[in-house]
Amino acid sequence: MAEGQTDRPLRITGILSAANDGSVGNRRWKEAGIRVRCLEIAQHLGALGPVLKLVESQNVPKRMADGSFFDADIYVIYQALEDHRRYVSALLDAGKCVVTDICDDVTGFVGVLGYAWENAQRAHGITVPTRSLAERLAARTATPIHVVPDAVEGAPRPVRLPRADGPLRLFWYGWQHKIGTLADRLPALAWLAERRPIELAIMTNMDPVNPVLRHILDSSWPGLGIRAEPWSFDAFNATMEQADIVVIPYDDSVSYSGRSPVRLVQAVWQGRVAISEDVDGYPAFARFGLMHGSVVDGIEWAVDNPAAVGRALRDARRYVAETHHPAILARFWFRALSDVHRQFKAGRDGELA
């Protein structure tokens, strides 16, 4: 019998956020967590045997009303900026197995992400992208936690080293609530731009533009040009194609993210060197030379050592292919969900005995 297999295929239903920039199967989905933790995995997970159904949250009420919502063995509630407590309650009342996927340390949040933590404590299992996040959550809940890393998106691109001439093109991407780290690095980047012009591209959620991002855009530094645009899949690929270096500044104040290496992993997959300051958070990547005490130190290293950068990118790309490819991670998901469902059934059978 294959790994995780039961007498019949495991029936899995994933509950996604309401459609925004796309729909199921469309990579333009705004939430990275949906793309790298569900959509990129789905076809590979289905190939392993489970029957997988993905339901957008706006369709859940009518499926609950007609009964078609309750036909799965296990339900995965993916993290979203929505309140899914009523769906979790309905599933638990129906005697269903529930898993919540948590991508941030939501234990101190109020509002929608606070609701996610409520759901996690009621669930039969929790999945997270990193071991550091698992350790944080394990100190606050007895719910079993399984680590499943984030997947890379799309096909790998050729490695390209930072250009030796012309403006140095830097790329920062992420949610606005993490952009304060970039704002703090502007004086250092401006100092670097005195020696060689820098073009900094920012891609983030821009509706609305928060005061920190507004400060960045209104800043004026000789030699440092800054532009920002909202995320889209096509724009991301185009900007990454033009980028020399991806910058990932770090600060303890945003460590609640669980230190997922998804931005670093995706940059490497796209063939671009990523410079991160989170030396402790990404131990697996330290041996590739991508961790530096400051982004300026890392940028200077990347520009001055093209041969070392080329080796680092090729080695890091090989590591990413072995640990973050969707086909590989589908087995992580299959094993985690099968384990949670097996424990759920054992507990339920024990109650009935």
CORURBEL-V68167 format. One record per pair of residues at least 24 apart in sequence whose C-alpha atoms are under 10 Angstrom apart, sorted by the first residue. I is the first residue (numbers start at 1). J is the second residue. Records with the same first field share a line. If there is no record, write none. Layout:
I: J  J
This chain:
2: 48  49
3: 48  331  334  335  338
4: 48  49  50  331  334  335  336  337  338  339  341  342
5: 48  49  50  334  335  338
6: 49  50  338  342
8: 49  50  51
9: 46  48  49  50  51  52  73
10: 46  49  50  51  52  72  73  74  334  337  338  341
11: 46  49  50  51  52  53  71  72  73  74  75
12: 46  50  51  52  53  54  71  72  73  74  75  76  97  334  337  338
13: 51  52  53  54  55  69  70  71  72  73  74  75  76  77  98
14: 38  42  52  53  54  55  56  57  72  74  75  76  77  78  99  100
15: 53  54  55  56  57  58  59  60  75  76  77  78  79  80  84  87  100
16: 54  55  56  57  58  59  60  76  77  78  79  80  82  84
17: 55  56  57  58  77  78  79  80  81  82  83  84
18: 55  56  57  58  59  60  80  81  82
19: 56  57  58
21: 231  232  233
23: 56
24: 54  55  56
25: 54
26: 233
27: 153  154  232  233  234
28: 231  232  233  234
29: 231  232  233
30: 205  230  231  232  233
31: 79  80  81  175  231
32: 150  153  174  175  262
33: 78  79  80  101  102  103  129  150  151  262
34: 78  79  80  101
35: 150  151  152  153
36: 149  150  151  152  153  262  324  325  326
37: 78  79  101  103  127  128  129  148  149  150  151  152  326  329  330  333
38: 76  78  101  150  151  326  330  333
39: 151  153  326
40: 150  151  152  153  154  325  326  327  329  330
41: 150  151  152  153  325  326  327  328  329  330  331  333
42: 326  327  330  333
43: 326  327  330
44: 326  327  328  329  330  331  334
45: 326  327  328  329  330  331  332  333  334
46: 330  334
47: 327  330
48: 327  330  331  334
49: 334
50: 334  338
57: 82  83  84  87
60: 87
61: 86  87
64: 90  91
70: 94  95  96
71: 96
72: 96  97
73: 97  98  341  345
74: 98  99  124  337  338  340  341  344
75: 99  100  123  337  341
76: 100  101  123  125  126  127  337
77: 101  102  116  119  120  123  126  127
78: 102  103  116  127
79: 103  104  112  113  116  117
80: 112  113  116
81: 111  112  113  114  115  116
82: 111  112  113  115  116
83: 111  112  113  114  115  116  119
84: 112  115  116  118  119
85: 112  115  116  117  118  119  120  122
86: 119
87: 119
88: 118  119  120  122  123
89: 119  122  123
91: 123
92: 122  123  124
95: 348
96: 123  124  341  344  345
97: 123  124  125  337  340  341  342  343  344  345
98: 122  123  124  125  126  337  340  341  344
99: 123  124  125  126  127  143  144  145  336  337  340  341
100: 124  125  126  127  128  145
101: 125  126  127  128  129  145  146  147  148
102: 126  127  128  129  133  134  137  145  257  258
103: 127  128  129  130  133  134  150  256  257  258  259  260
104: 128  129  130  133  134  137  254  255  256  257  258  259  260
105: 132  133  134  136  137  254  255  256  257  258  259
106: 137  256  257  258
107: 136  137  140  141  256
108: 256
117: 141
120: 144  145
124: 340  341  343  344
125: 336  337  339  340  341  343  344
126: 336  337  340
127: 333  336  337
128: 258  260
129: 257  258  259  260  261  262
130: 257  258  259  260  261  281  282
131: 258  259  260
132: 255  256  257  258  259  260  281  282
133: 255  256  257  258  259  260
134: 258
135: 258
136: 256  258
137: 258
144: 339  340  343
145: 336  340
146: 332  333  335  336  337  339  340
147: 332  333  336
148: 324  329  330  331  332  333  335  336
149: 260  261  262  323  324  325  326  329  332  333
150: 260  261  262  263  265  266  323  324  325  326  329
151: 262  265  266  320  321  323  324  325  326  327  328  329  330
152: 262  263  265  266  267  268  269  270  320  321  323  324  325  326  329
153: 262  265  266  269  270  324  325  326
154: 237  266  269  270  325  326
155: 269  270  325
156: 266  267  268  269  270  271  317  321
157: 241  267  268  269  270  271  272
158: 241  268  269  270  271  272  314
159: 268  269  270  271  272  273  309  310  313  314  317
160: 241  242  243  244  245  270  271  272  273  306  309  310  313
161: 243  244  245  271  272  273  302  303  305  306  307  309  310  313
162: 242  243  244  245  272  273  299  302  303  304  305  306  309  310
163: 243  244  245  303  306
164: 244  303  304  306
165: 196  197
166: 196  197  198
167: 193  196  197  198  199  200  223  224  225  244
168: 193  196  197  198  199  200  224  243  244  245  299  303
169: 197  198  199  200  201  225  239  240  242  243  244  245  246
170: 198  199  200  201  202  226  239  240  242  243  244  245  246  247  274  299
171: 199  200  201  202  203  236  239  240  242  243  244  245  246  247  248  267  274
172: 200  201  202  203  204  228  240  243  245  246  247  248  249  263  274
173: 201  202  203  204  205  228  229  230  231  236  246  247  248  263
174: 202  203  204  205  231  248  263
175: 203  204  205  206  231
176: 202  203  204  205  206  207  208  209  210  211  212  213
177: 204  205  210  212  213  254
178: 204  212  249  250  251  253  254  255  257
179: 204  210  212  213  216  248  249  250  254
180: 211  212  213  215  216  249  250  251  253  254
181: 212  248  249  250  251  252  253  254
182: 212  213  216  247  248  249  250  251  295
183: 212  213  215  216  217  219  249
184: 212  216  249  251
185: 249  250  294  295  296
186: 216  219  221  224
187: 221  224
188: 294  295  296  297
189: 221  223  224  295  296  299
190: 220  221  222  223  224  225  296
191: 221  222  223  224  296
192: 223  224  296  297  299  300
193: 221  222  223  224  225
194: 221  222  223  224
195: 223
196: 223  224
197: 222  223  224  225
198: 222  223  224  225  226
199: 223  224  225  226  227  243  244
200: 224  225  226  227  228  243  245  246  247
201: 225  226  227  228  229  239  240  242  243  246
202: 226  227  228  229  230  231  236  239
203: 227  228  229  230  231  232  235  236  239
204: 228  229  230  231  232
205: 229  230  231  232
206: 230  231
237: 270
240: 266  267  270  271  272
241: 270  271  272
242: 272
243: 267  272  273
244: 271  272  273  274  299  302  303
245: 271  272  273  274  275  298  299  302  303
246: 272  273  274  275  276  295  299
247: 273  274  275  276  277  294  295  296  298  299
248: 274  275  276  277  278  291  294  295
249: 275  276  277  278  292  293  294  295  296
250: 276  277  278  279  281  293  294  295
251: 277  278
252: 278
255: 281
261: 285
262: 324
264: 290  316  320
265: 316  317  319  320  321  323  324
266: 317  320  324
267: 313  317
268: 312  313  314  315  316  317  318  319  320
269: 313  314  316  317  318  319  320  321  324  325
270: 313  317
271: 310  313  314  316  317
272: 309  310  313  317
273: 298  299  302  309  310  312  313  316
274: 298  299  302  313
275: 299  301  302
284: 316  319
285: 312  315  316  319  320
286: 316
287: 312  315  316
288: 312  313  314  315  316  317  319
289: 313  316
290: 316
